[in-house]
């Protein structure tokens, strides 16, 4: 009975393995990338078999040798009497026990090594970088491709030798070659010679390890920066060389035991090796670091800091970043400012991080459709002009509540429908998005035409769907026709055929769903769609890429295409700073929303956006295009997976127009540039001028996300669609710099940083947000807006303007309750700041008019943008005095400083009286809560 059960278990395991492998192969064939899967399988199989056989054969051979050379005489002892019982049990089954142990050892070894297939294939197809490291003058490819493979080989051989030693000791002990009791030698000559050879091989491998450890110093973290430091080069490097020589000599002494008897010389050699490792590898570098480097660290480390700065900037692709001084000559002439105001157009007020609920309420149409919680920003030609546009796909959330069944869930509600888009810089009446594409079906005047609106492949598609069967009706959307709904039958080339019994059996097993095998609703030509989110499709098609967390849809020649950015990364670039990919890319969006995927916490020190990928939302066609044509890592993998990546010249112009600079790469680069914009070693050592990514004004403790917007940088001929961010000085809320990288095809990837003067300090995003919230007139406007509503802050955009920075923040209002529909945000106010001038109005032109209009200073009353009065100089001064007095009062109130609160209260009264005399008293003035100290 037991053999039958074992045989059945083996057959079941084999069937499950076959199902997993074969269904994966069918999926890869459906997207035209079967070679990627078979290449991986082949590489895994070779590594599994090679390493497993090496381990099993080496350990088995040493066990056989130990068994074949037992001592001629085993003296009687209690120890040997106990071992005799074990020998009596094992000997009759010796071959079976040995074979079972070796098979298990081989399987475990092969299973652990086969996961290293990328290291092996990259080594076999390595491509030179054309750049040498400054210490050993080896091409960078040695550290990225060759060195990891050599460490892998050494690790496998080390493990093999160590396990061989353990196995040989066990067999020798079992059969008397080694003993712990009795007179005379405790090891037979054969056992001593056998183990001497094995230990000699171990020490010989240690010599190789010491030698290759020298190259690993270029990744050292001992010094001020990453890379070989003064101590590494002047103490540890010669120490490793000496240790390698000593280990080589020691290995020779152990191997000499084949010719001579005695362990004295090998013992002396081994002791010398251990002492040398402690003294040369540990104590000596510590002494050099403590007594030579620390007293004069900058002088000793300057050369190595220079190496780190140069390598890090090159490895992360920021060596071409332009840093220019900005903000020292801010325009103040009212006439020139009014003239320049005309250039402020196209500011993206529609915040993709806020208006998802608005899209959901106005364009969901039916409750079984949904939009992502973060929308995407792209640009389209609207009326012949490139325009920032907020876009989203109407994806499926499943059959309506109470109507679920397997057929409905898997064969009727199979796909989303339609793209919805809205102007980024204009809103319709009532503060709702000004839609360009809307409704189901899209209205006839839609400015972005979509010929195939069905979304079978999307970010929120069902885990699997059965589609395309003859006569199958898949819901597009409900309508007013006689049928009550518009249906579609999938006719795309994507998907795996499931109209045969064999395939239905396989997928019933894979998804553990009997209906896939038994349902009569699956007709001829039916296909099954699964693993169909854009990120996972690209990740499977190019397993060597790290995929950006935010794919976005674009309409290309009438079809919806998902655009996915792929990165090549490495950990072996010499002297480059290590970065945690997960930590560098975290911000408010990744921490609070589901639409943008978080990156794993992998450590990297090299990154390139080497591939642009597309996934057709209708038929799932995957295309990979080479983007960074100079990246050696991408070239290496293109050799491995030949024909999977198309050249950059194959990118259609219509597609390239929608490429945008990817966010995750930008976040990593801004973290690097926060330090590595400083290129002088002395300043870098002292931490002078280091920056921080600012905290998000709307989410305490989280980084501000970067924003896509069209901006005109100083010296540029016009606006470009860019990804932007701000920097604070380290440990300071002020503004240090503004960074933008363009996505326009003609100048794609150009990083430009505007560095602000340190004195007087410019206000950072958090301070600007605070100035909005404490400005008396803005507070009055927002107070009115909050009656019955909840206010939601939009993106605080920073825009270079007139030698300074213009801040624009849309404010949304969401009903607090009482509506039949779920409340959703509507834009009601726009807050603007330039210099010390702040204004609030119902739209951007009105707010700008208040700042740059006929009067040189604003008058805001929260009137929704229907005008204001021209203020005199006395009125403007009184407003400034009032604002400062209120701020001082609130600061004193937080400290419970009643004396200061009383003084501030007097200044508030005086400022109000001055405003009244100037004839410009605000409609509402903030009234601090009286306390015992100011009553």
Secondary structure, DSSP 8 states (H G I E B T S, - for coil): -HHHHHHHHHHHHHHHHHHHHHHHHHHHHHHT-HHHHHHHHHHHHHHHHHHHHHHHHHHHHHHHHHHHT--S-----HHHHHHHHHHHHHHTTHHHHHHHHHHHHHHHHHHHHGGGHHHHHHHHT----S-B-TTT--BHHIIIIIHHHHHHHHHHHHHHHHHHHHHHHHHHHHTTSB-SSSSS-SB-HHHHHHHHHHHHHHHHHHHHHHHHHHHHGGG--SSSSSS--HHIIIIIHHHHHHHHHHHHHHHHHHHGGGTS--SHHHHHHHHHHHHHHHIIIIIHHHHHIIIIIGGGHHHHHHHHHHHHHHHHHHHTT-TT-EEEEESSS----HHHHHHHGGG------S-TTTTHHHHHHHH--STTEE--SS-EEEEEEETTEEEEEEEEE-EE--S-TT---HHIIIIIS--EE-EEEEEEEEE-GGG-EEEEE-TTTT-TT-SS--SB-EESS-TT--SEEEE--TT--EEEEE-SSTTSEEEE----S-SEE--SHHHHHHHHHHTT-THHHH-TT--TT-EEEES-SHHHHHHHHTTTSEE-S--EEEEETTEEEEEEEEEEEES--TT---EEHHHHT--HHHHH-SSS------EESEEEEEEEEEEETTT--EEEEE--TT-HHHHHHHHHTTTSEE-GGGS-HHHHTT----HHHHHHHHHHHHHHT---HHHHHHTTT-EEE-B-TTSTTSB---EEEEE--TT-SS-EEEEEEEEEETT-SEE-EEEEEE--GGGTT-EEEEEE-TTTTEE-HHHHHHHHHH-HHHHHHHHHHTTTEEEEEEEEEEEEETTEEEEEEEEEEEE-S--SS----EEEEEEEEETTEEEEESSHHHHHHHHHSSSSS----SSTTS------HHHHHHHHHHHHHHHHHHHHHHTT-HHHHHHHHHHHHHHHHHHHHTT---S--------TTT-
